[in-house]
Structures are given as C-alpha cells and as structure tokens.
Amino acid sequence: MFSNKAKAYIKGGKAFPKINGLVTFKDTPNGILLTAKINGLPQSNDHCKRKIFWFSHP
C-alpha cells in the first residue's frame, strides 16, 4: 500500500544548531502541498537585512 504523504525532519547545522522541525508533503489533486513547522530560526534585535530562509541539501 502506498501513502500520499512524506516527511522530512529538519536539523540545524554547526552555525545554527537550535533549528529543528518537520516538513510534510501531501499529494493533492492540484499538486503537492508542503507544510513546514520549524523552530529555532535566528532572531535579531536589529533590522533583519534578509527575511529569507531556504532549505539546502548537503
């Protein structure tokens, strides 16, 4: 039996070890629904120069 869902666990690297979370992928009639719940993203009191976070595979 095949499932129409997949999971990816997120773990931070050396620079940001507190990052962790879960990304789920679900097949739908209109395409793939990606849902991400990620904790420990870096924060700053200064104005953030980049408000972009991305996923990378080693």
mmCIF file of the N, C-alpha and C atoms, coordinates in Angstrom:
data_MODEL
# 
_entry.id   MODEL 
# 
loop_
_atom_site.group_PDB 
_atom_site.id 
_atom_site.type_symbol 
_atom_site.label_atom_id 
_atom_site.label_alt_id 
_atom_site.label_comp_id 
_atom_site.label_asym_id 
_atom_site.label_entity_id 
_atom_site.label_seq_id 
_atom_site.pdbx_PDB_ins_code 
_atom_site.Cartn_x 
_atom_site.Cartn_y 
_atom_site.Cartn_z 
_atom_site.occupancy 
_atom_site.B_iso_or_equiv 
_atom_site.pdbx_formal_charge 
_atom_site.auth_seq_id 
_atom_site.auth_comp_id 
_atom_site.auth_asym_id 
_atom_site.auth_atom_id 
_atom_site.pdbx_PDB_model_num 
ATOM 1   N N  . MET A 1 1  ? 0.852  -1.185 0.000  1.00 0.00 ? 1  MET A N  1 
ATOM 2   C CA . MET A 1 1  ? 0.000  0.000  0.000  1.00 0.00 ? 1  MET A CA 1 
ATOM 3   C C  . MET A 1 1  ? 0.893  1.242  0.000  1.00 0.00 ? 1  MET A C  1 
ATOM 4   N N  . PHE A 1 2  ? 0.546  2.210  -0.832 1.00 0.00 ? 2  PHE A N  1 
ATOM 5   C CA . PHE A 1 2  ? 1.305  3.446  -0.931 1.00 0.00 ? 2  PHE A CA 1 
ATOM 6   C C  . PHE A 1 2  ? 0.592  4.567  -0.189 1.00 0.00 ? 2  PHE A C  1 
ATOM 7   N N  . SER A 1 3  ? 1.378  5.454  0.358  1.00 0.00 ? 3  SER A N  1 
ATOM 8   C CA . SER A 1 3  ? 0.839  6.617  1.062  1.00 0.00 ? 3  SER A CA 1 
ATOM 9   C C  . SER A 1 3  ? 1.021  7.846  0.186  1.00 0.00 ? 3  SER A C  1 
ATOM 10  N N  . ASN A 1 4  ? 0.148  8.818  0.325  1.00 0.00 ? 4  ASN A N  1 
ATOM 11  C CA . ASN A 1 4  ? 0.294  10.057 -0.431 1.00 0.00 ? 4  ASN A CA 1 
ATOM 12  C C  . ASN A 1 4  ? 0.920  11.157 0.422  1.00 0.00 ? 4  ASN A C  1 
ATOM 13  N N  . LYS A 1 5  ? 1.703  10.754 1.434  1.00 0.00 ? 5  LYS A N  1 
ATOM 14  C CA . LYS A 1 5  ? 2.377  11.705 2.310  1.00 0.00 ? 5  LYS A CA 1 
ATOM 15  C C  . LYS A 1 5  ? 3.851  11.334 2.459  1.00 0.00 ? 5  LYS A C  1 
ATOM 16  N N  . ALA A 1 6  ? 4.669  12.344 2.720  1.00 0.00 ? 6  ALA A N  1 
ATOM 17  C CA . ALA A 1 6  ? 6.080  12.137 3.036  1.00 0.00 ? 6  ALA A CA 1 
ATOM 18  C C  . ALA A 1 6  ? 6.473  13.153 4.100  1.00 0.00 ? 6  ALA A C  1 
ATOM 19  N N  . LYS A 1 7  ? 7.519  12.840 4.866  1.00 0.00 ? 7  LYS A N  1 
ATOM 20  C CA . LYS A 1 7  ? 8.007  13.730 5.919  1.00 0.00 ? 7  LYS A CA 1 
ATOM 21  C C  . LYS A 1 7  ? 9.499  13.950 5.749  1.00 0.00 ? 7  LYS A C  1 
ATOM 22  N N  . ALA A 1 8  ? 9.943  15.143 6.150  1.00 0.00 ? 8  ALA A N  1 
ATOM 23  C CA . ALA A 1 8  ? 11.370 15.454 6.206  1.00 0.00 ? 8  ALA A CA 1 
ATOM 24  C C  . ALA A 1 8  ? 11.626 16.147 7.540  1.00 0.00 ? 8  ALA A C  1 
ATOM 25  N N  . TYR A 1 9  ? 12.555 15.614 8.303  1.00 0.00 ? 9  TYR A N  1 
ATOM 26  C CA . TYR A 1 9  ? 12.912 16.222 9.581  1.00 0.00 ? 9  TYR A CA 1 
ATOM 27  C C  . TYR A 1 9  ? 14.033 17.225 9.357  1.00 0.00 ? 9  TYR A C  1 
ATOM 28  N N  . ILE A 1 10 ? 13.919 18.383 9.998  1.00 0.00 ? 10 ILE A N  1 
ATOM 29  C CA . ILE A 1 10 ? 14.877 19.476 9.839  1.00 0.00 ? 10 ILE A CA 1 
ATOM 30  C C  . ILE A 1 10 ? 15.787 19.515 11.061 1.00 0.00 ? 10 ILE A C  1 
ATOM 31  N N  . LYS A 1 11 ? 17.090 19.638 10.808 1.00 0.00 ? 11 LYS A N  1 
ATOM 32  C CA . LYS A 1 11 ? 18.061 19.755 11.895 1.00 0.00 ? 11 LYS A CA 1 
ATOM 33  C C  . LYS A 1 11 ? 19.088 20.803 11.493 1.00 0.00 ? 11 LYS A C  1 
ATOM 34  N N  . GLY A 1 12 ? 19.334 21.763 12.383 1.00 0.00 ? 12 GLY A N  1 
ATOM 35  C CA . GLY A 1 12 ? 20.298 22.820 12.105 1.00 0.00 ? 12 GLY A CA 1 
ATOM 36  C C  . GLY A 1 12 ? 21.721 22.295 12.026 1.00 0.00 ? 12 GLY A C  1 
ATOM 37  N N  . GLY A 1 13 ? 22.568 23.089 11.405 1.00 0.00 ? 13 GLY A N  1 
ATOM 38  C CA . GLY A 1 13 ? 23.984 22.743 11.279 1.00 0.00 ? 13 GLY A CA 1 
ATOM 39  C C  . GLY A 1 13 ? 24.811 23.390 12.377 1.00 0.00 ? 13 GLY A C  1 
ATOM 40  N N  . LYS A 1 14 ? 26.103 23.454 12.159 1.00 0.00 ? 14 LYS A N  1 
ATOM 41  C CA . LYS A 1 14 ? 27.023 23.998 13.160 1.00 0.00 ? 14 LYS A CA 1 
ATOM 42  C C  . LYS A 1 14 ? 26.721 25.450 13.498 1.00 0.00 ? 14 LYS A C  1 
ATOM 43  N N  . ALA A 1 15 ? 26.385 26.245 12.498 1.00 0.00 ? 15 ALA A N  1 
ATOM 44  C CA . ALA A 1 15 ? 26.144 27.672 12.727 1.00 0.00 ? 15 ALA A CA 1 
ATOM 45  C C  . ALA A 1 15 ? 24.839 27.934 13.481 1.00 0.00 ? 15 ALA A C  1 
ATOM 46  N N  . PHE A 1 16 ? 23.824 27.066 13.282 1.00 0.00 ? 16 PHE A N  1 
ATOM 47  C CA . PHE A 1 16 ? 22.511 27.262 13.911 1.00 0.00 ? 16 PHE A CA 1 
ATOM 48  C C  . PHE A 1 16 ? 21.989 25.927 14.443 1.00 0.00 ? 16 PHE A C  1 
ATOM 49  N N  . PRO A 1 17 ? 22.600 25.403 15.504 1.00 0.00 ? 17 PRO A N  1 
ATOM 50  C CA . PRO A 1 17 ? 22.239 24.076 15.995 1.00 0.00 ? 17 PRO A CA 1 
ATOM 51  C C  . PRO A 1 17 ? 20.855 23.975 16.628 1.00 0.00 ? 17 PRO A C  1 
ATOM 52  N N  . LYS A 1 18 ? 20.232 25.099 16.969 1.00 0.00 ? 18 LYS A N  1 
ATOM 53  C CA . LYS A 1 18 ? 18.916 25.058 17.613 1.00 0.00 ? 18 LYS A CA 1 
ATOM 54  C C  . LYS A 1 18 ? 17.764 24.913 16.621 1.00 0.00 ? 18 LYS A C  1 
ATOM 55  N N  . ILE A 1 19 ? 18.046 25.016 15.336 1.00 0.00 ? 19 ILE A N  1 
ATOM 56  C CA . ILE A 1 19 ? 16.984 24.872 14.336 1.00 0.00 ? 19 ILE A CA 1 
ATOM 57  C C  . ILE A 1 19 ? 16.546 23.413 14.275 1.00 0.00 ? 19 ILE A C  1 
ATOM 58  N N  . ASN A 1 20 ? 15.236 23.203 14.308 1.00 0.00 ? 20 ASN A N  1 
ATOM 59  C CA . ASN A 1 20 ? 14.671 21.864 14.152 1.00 0.00 ? 20 ASN A CA 1 
ATOM 60  C C  . ASN A 1 20 ? 13.244 21.991 13.679 1.00 0.00 ? 20 ASN A C  1 
ATOM 61  N N  . GLY A 1 21 ? 12.729 20.937 13.101 1.00 0.00 ? 21 GLY A N  1 
ATOM 62  C CA . GLY A 1 21 ? 11.348 20.985 12.663 1.00 0.00 ? 21 GLY A CA 1 
ATOM 63  C C  . GLY A 1 21 ? 10.962 19.818 11.775 1.00 0.00 ? 21 GLY A C  1 
ATOM 64  N N  . LEU A 1 22 ? 9.805  19.967 11.164 1.00 0.00 ? 22 LEU A N  1 
ATOM 65  C CA . LEU A 1 22 ? 9.239  18.918 10.334 1.00 0.00 ? 22 LEU A CA 1 
ATOM 66  C C  . LEU A 1 22 ? 8.593  19.544 9.106  1.00 0.00 ? 22 LEU A C  1 
ATOM 67  N N  . VAL A 1 23 ? 8.885  18.982 7.953  1.00 0.00 ? 23 VAL A N  1 
ATOM 68  C CA . VAL A 1 23 ? 8.240  19.385 6.702  1.00 0.00 ? 23 VAL A CA 1 
ATOM 69  C C  . VAL A 1 23 ? 7.443  18.186 6.213  1.00 0.00 ? 23 VAL A C  1 
ATOM 70  N N  . THR A 1 24 ? 6.177  18.408 5.864  1.00 0.00 ? 24 THR A N  1 
ATOM 71  C CA . THR A 1 24 ? 5.355  17.331 5.323  1.00 0.00 ? 24 THR A CA 1 
ATOM 72  C C  . THR A 1 24 ? 4.976  17.660 3.887  1.00 0.00 ? 24 THR A C  1 
ATOM 73  N N  . PHE A 1 25 ? 4.870  16.646 3.084  1.00 0.00 ? 25 PHE A N  1 
ATOM 74  C CA . PHE A 1 25 ? 4.494  16.754 1.683  1.00 0.00 ? 25 PHE A CA 1 
ATOM 75  C C  . PHE A 1 25 ? 3.263  15.875 1.488  1.00 0.00 ? 25 PHE A C  1 
ATOM 76  N N  . LYS A 1 26 ? 2.208  16.436 0.916  1.00 0.00 ? 26 LYS A N  1 
ATOM 77  C CA . LYS A 1 26 ? 0.985  15.672 0.697  1.00 0.00 ? 26 LYS A CA 1 
ATOM 78  C C  . LYS A 1 26 ? 0.534  15.857 -0.744 1.00 0.00 ? 26 LYS A C  1 
ATOM 79  N N  . ASP A 1 27 ? 0.270  14.741 -1.391 1.00 0.00 ? 27 ASP A N  1 
ATOM 80  C CA . ASP A 1 27 ? -0.220 14.762 -2.757 1.00 0.00 ? 27 ASP A CA 1 
ATOM 81  C C  . ASP A 1 27 ? -1.686 15.192 -2.753 1.00 0.00 ? 27 ASP A C  1 
ATOM 82  N N  . THR A 1 28 ? -2.025 16.175 -3.567 1.00 0.00 ? 28 THR A N  1 
ATOM 83  C CA . THR A 1 28 ? -3.404 16.644 -3.689 1.00 0.00 ? 28 THR A CA 1 
ATOM 84  C C  . THR A 1 28 ? -3.783 16.644 -5.168 1.00 0.00 ? 28 THR A C  1 
ATOM 85  N N  . PRO A 1 29 ? -5.058 16.779 -5.479 1.00 0.00 ? 29 PRO A N  1 
ATOM 86  C CA . PRO A 1 29 ? -5.469 16.823 -6.881 1.00 0.00 ? 29 PRO A CA 1 
ATOM 87  C C  . PRO A 1 29 ? -4.849 17.988 -7.666 1.00 0.00 ? 29 PRO A C  1 
ATOM 88  N N  . ASN A 1 30 ? -4.455 19.060 -6.962 1.00 0.00 ? 30 ASN A N  1 
ATOM 89  C CA . ASN A 1 30 ? -3.894 20.242 -7.619 1.00 0.00 ? 30 ASN A CA 1 
ATOM 90  C C  . ASN A 1 30 ? -2.371 20.326 -7.540 1.00 0.00 ? 30 ASN A C  1 
ATOM 91  N N  . GLY A 1 31 ? -1.709 19.326 -6.973 1.00 0.00 ? 31 GLY A N  1 
ATOM 92  C CA . GLY A 1 31 ? -0.259 19.348 -6.841 1.00 0.00 ? 31 GLY A CA 1 
ATOM 93  C C  . GLY A 1 31 ? 0.171  18.896 -5.459 1.00 0.00 ? 31 GLY A C  1 
ATOM 94  N N  . ILE A 1 32 ? 1.345  19.280 -5.063 1.00 0.00 ? 32 ILE A N  1 
ATOM 95  C CA . ILE A 1 32 ? 1.902  18.891 -3.766 1.00 0.00 ? 32 ILE A CA 1 
ATOM 96  C C  . ILE A 1 32 ? 1.698  20.021 -2.764 1.00 0.00 ? 32 ILE A C  1 
ATOM 97  N N  . LEU A 1 33 ? 1.148  19.682 -1.602 1.00 0.00 ? 33 LEU A N  1 
ATOM 98  C CA . LEU A 1 33 ? 1.001  20.631 -0.504 1.00 0.00 ? 33 LEU A CA 1 
ATOM 99  C C  . LEU A 1 33 ? 2.175  20.432 0.433  1.00 0.00 ? 33 LEU A C  1 
ATOM 100 N N  . LEU A 1 34 ? 2.979  21.451 0.622  1.00 0.00 ? 34 LEU A N  1 
ATOM 101 C CA . LEU A 1 34 ? 4.131  21.421 1.511  1.00 0.00 ? 34 LEU A CA 1 
ATOM 102 C C  . LEU A 1 34 ? 3.785  22.234 2.747  1.00 0.00 ? 34 LEU A C  1 
ATOM 103 N N  . THR A 1 35 ? 3.951  21.635 3.916  1.00 0.00 ? 35 THR A N  1 
ATOM 104 C CA . THR A 1 35 ? 3.722  22.317 5.185  1.00 0.00 ? 35 THR A CA 1 
ATOM 105 C C  . THR A 1 35 ? 4.989  22.209 6.021  1.00 0.00 ? 35 THR A C  1 
ATOM 106 N N  . ALA A 1 36 ? 5.452  23.331 6.561  1.00 0.00 ? 36 ALA A N  1 
ATOM 107 C CA . ALA A 1 36 ? 6.682  23.328 7.354  1.00 0.00 ? 36 ALA A CA 1 
ATOM 108 C C  . ALA A 1 36 ? 6.419  23.932 8.726  1.00 0.00 ? 36 ALA A C  1 
ATOM 109 N N  . LYS A 1 37 ? 6.898  23.253 9.751  1.00 0.00 ? 37 LYS A N  1 
ATOM 110 C CA . LYS A 1 37 ? 6.874  23.774 11.117 1.00 0.00 ? 37 LYS A CA 1 
ATOM 111 C C  . LYS A 1 37 ? 8.322  23.730 11.599 1.00 0.00 ? 37 LYS A C  1 
ATOM 112 N N  . ILE A 1 38 ? 8.935  24.902 11.703 1.00 0.00 ? 38 ILE A N  1 
ATOM 113 C CA . ILE A 1 38 ? 10.362 24.981 12.014 1.00 0.00 ? 38 ILE A CA 1 
ATOM 114 C C  . ILE A 1 38 ? 10.559 25.878 13.228 1.00 0.00 ? 38 ILE A C  1 
ATOM 115 N N  . ASN A 1 39 ? 11.347 25.404 14.171 1.00 0.00 ? 39 ASN A N  1 
ATOM 116 C CA . ASN A 1 39 ? 11.637 26.130 15.406 1.00 0.00 ? 39 ASN A CA 1 
ATOM 117 C C  . ASN A 1 39 ? 13.106 26.526 15.429 1.00 0.00 ? 39 ASN A C  1 
ATOM 118 N N  . GLY A 1 40 ? 13.412 27.536 16.223 1.00 0.00 ? 40 GLY A N  1 
ATOM 119 C CA . GLY A 1 40 ? 14.801 27.917 16.464 1.00 0.00 ? 40 GLY A CA 1 
ATOM 120 C C  . GLY A 1 40 ? 15.439 28.751 15.376 1.00 0.00 ? 40 GLY A C  1 
ATOM 121 N N  . LEU A 1 41 ? 14.637 29.362 14.501 1.00 0.00 ? 41 LEU A N  1 
ATOM 122 C CA . LEU A 1 41 ? 15.218 30.219 13.472 1.00 0.00 ? 41 LEU A CA 1 
ATOM 123 C C  . LEU A 1 41 ? 15.895 31.422 14.133 1.00 0.00 ? 41 LEU A C  1 
ATOM 124 N N  . PRO A 1 42 ? 16.996 31.893 13.567 1.00 0.00 ? 42 PRO A N  1 
ATOM 125 C CA . PRO A 1 42 ? 17.724 33.004 14.187 1.00 0.00 ? 42 PRO A CA 1 
ATOM 126 C C  . PRO A 1 42 ? 16.880 34.269 14.258 1.00 0.00 ? 42 PRO A C  1 
ATOM 127 N N  . GLN A 1 43 ? 17.059 35.007 15.348 1.00 0.00 ? 43 GLN A N  1 
ATOM 128 C CA . GLN A 1 43 ? 16.364 36.272 15.548 1.00 0.00 ? 43 GLN A CA 1 
ATOM 129 C C  . GLN A 1 43 ? 17.385 37.342 15.882 1.00 0.00 ? 43 GLN A C  1 
ATOM 130 N N  . SER A 1 44 ? 17.012 38.578 15.618 1.00 0.00 ? 44 SER A N  1 
ATOM 131 C CA . SER A 1 44 ? 17.912 39.684 15.899 1.00 0.00 ? 44 SER A CA 1 
ATOM 132 C C  . SER A 1 44 ? 17.097 40.878 16.359 1.00 0.00 ? 44 SER A C  1 
ATOM 133 N N  . ASN A 1 45 ? 17.675 41.693 17.222 1.00 0.00 ? 45 ASN A N  1 
ATOM 134 C CA . ASN A 1 45 ? 17.029 42.939 17.630 1.00 0.00 ? 45 ASN A CA 1 
ATOM 135 C C  . ASN A 1 45 ? 17.211 44.004 16.559 1.00 0.00 ? 45 ASN A C  1 
ATOM 136 N N  . ASP A 1 46 ? 18.205 43.831 15.694 1.00 0.00 ? 46 ASP A N  1 
ATOM 137 C CA . ASP A 1 46 ? 18.454 44.759 14.603 1.00 0.00 ? 46 ASP A CA 1 
ATOM 138 C C  . ASP A 1 46 ? 17.513 44.443 13.453 1.00 0.00 ? 46 ASP A C  1 
ATOM 139 N N  . HIS A 1 47 ? 17.384 45.399 12.565 1.00 0.00 ? 47 HIS A N  1 
ATOM 140 C CA . HIS A 1 47 ? 16.586 45.187 11.365 1.00 0.00 ? 47 HIS A CA 1 
ATOM 141 C C  . HIS A 1 47 ? 17.223 44.056 10.561 1.00 0.00 ? 47 HIS A C  1 
ATOM 142 N N  . CYS A 1 48 ? 16.436 43.063 10.246 1.00 0.00 ? 48 CYS A N  1 
ATOM 143 C CA . CYS A 1 48 ? 16.943 41.913 9.508  1.00 0.00 ? 48 CYS A CA 1 
ATOM 144 C C  . CYS A 1 48 ? 17.200 42.310 8.054  1.00 0.00 ? 48 CYS A C  1 
ATOM 145 N N  . LYS A 1 49 ? 18.444 42.183 7.612  1.00 0.00 ? 49 LYS A N  1 
ATOM 146 C CA . LYS A 1 49 ? 18.774 42.550 6.240  1.00 0.00 ? 49 LYS A CA 1 
ATOM 147 C C  . LYS A 1 49 ? 18.143 41.592 5.249  1.00 0.00 ? 49 LYS A C  1 
ATOM 148 N N  . ARG A 1 50 ? 18.054 40.332 5.627  1.00 0.00 ? 50 ARG A N  1 
ATOM 149 C CA . ARG A 1 50 ? 17.427 39.331 4.761  1.00 0.00 ? 50 ARG A CA 1 
ATOM 150 C C  . ARG A 1 50 ? 16.299 38.655 5.526  1.00 0.00 ? 50 ARG A C  1 
ATOM 151 N N  . LYS A 1 51 ? 15.125 38.664 4.958  1.00 0.00 ? 51 LYS A N  1 
ATOM 152 C CA . LYS A 1 51 ? 13.992 37.987 5.571  1.00 0.00 ? 51 LYS A CA 1 
ATOM 153 C C  . LYS A 1 51 ? 13.686 36.715 4.802  1.00 0.00 ? 51 LYS A C  1 
ATOM 154 N N  . ILE A 1 52 ? 14.743 36.079 4.319  1.00 0.00 ? 52 ILE A N  1 
ATOM 155 C CA . ILE A 1 52 ? 14.585 34.879 3.515  1.00 0.00 ? 52 ILE A CA 1 
ATOM 156 C C  . ILE A 1 52 ? 15.287 33.729 4.196  1.00 0.00 ? 52 ILE A C  1 
ATOM 157 N N  . PHE A 1 53 ? 14.594 32.624 4.331  1.00 0.00 ? 53 PHE A N  1 
ATOM 158 C CA . PHE A 1 53 ? 15.181 31.381 4.819  1.00 0.00 ? 53 PHE A CA 1 
ATOM 159 C C  . PHE A 1 53 ? 15.005 30.360 3.717  1.00 0.00 ? 53 PHE A C  1 
ATOM 160 N N  . TRP A 1 54 ? 15.957 29.469 3.560  1.00 0.00 ? 54 TRP A N  1 
ATOM 161 C CA . TRP A 1 54 ? 15.853 28.489 2.492  1.00 0.00 ? 54 TRP A CA 1 
ATOM 162 C C  . TRP A 1 54 ? 16.274 27.120 2.999  1.00 0.00 ? 54 TRP A C  1 
ATOM 163 N N  . PHE A 1 55 ? 15.921 26.120 2.219  1.00 0.00 ? 55 PHE A N  1 
ATOM 164 C CA . PHE A 1 55 ? 16.293 24.744 2.515  1.00 0.00 ? 55 PHE A CA 1 
ATOM 165 C C  . PHE A 1 55 ? 17.439 24.359 1.605  1.00 0.00 ? 55 PHE A C  1 
ATOM 166 N N  . SER A 1 56 ? 18.365 23.617 2.135  1.00 0.00 ? 56 SER A N  1 
ATOM 167 C CA . SER A 1 56 ? 19.501 23.169 1.350  1.00 0.00 ? 56 SER A CA 1 
ATOM 168 C C  . SER A 1 56 ? 19.796 21.720 1.683  1.00 0.00 ? 56 SER A C  1 
ATOM 169 N N  . HIS A 1 57 ? 20.150 20.955 0.712  1.00 0.00 ? 57 HIS A N  1 
ATOM 170 C CA . HIS A 1 57 ? 20.535 19.565 0.920  1.00 0.00 ? 57 HIS A CA 1 
ATOM 171 C C  . HIS A 1 57 ? 22.059 19.493 0.858  1.00 0.00 ? 57 HIS A C  1 
ATOM 172 N N  . PRO A 1 58 ? 22.669 18.805 1.826  1.00 0.00 ? 58 PRO A N  1 
ATOM 173 C CA . PRO A 1 58 ? 24.140 18.757 1.849  1.00 0.00 ? 58 PRO A CA 1 
ATOM 174 C C  . PRO A 1 58 ? 24.754 18.105 0.620  1.00 0.00 ? 58 PRO A C  1 
# 
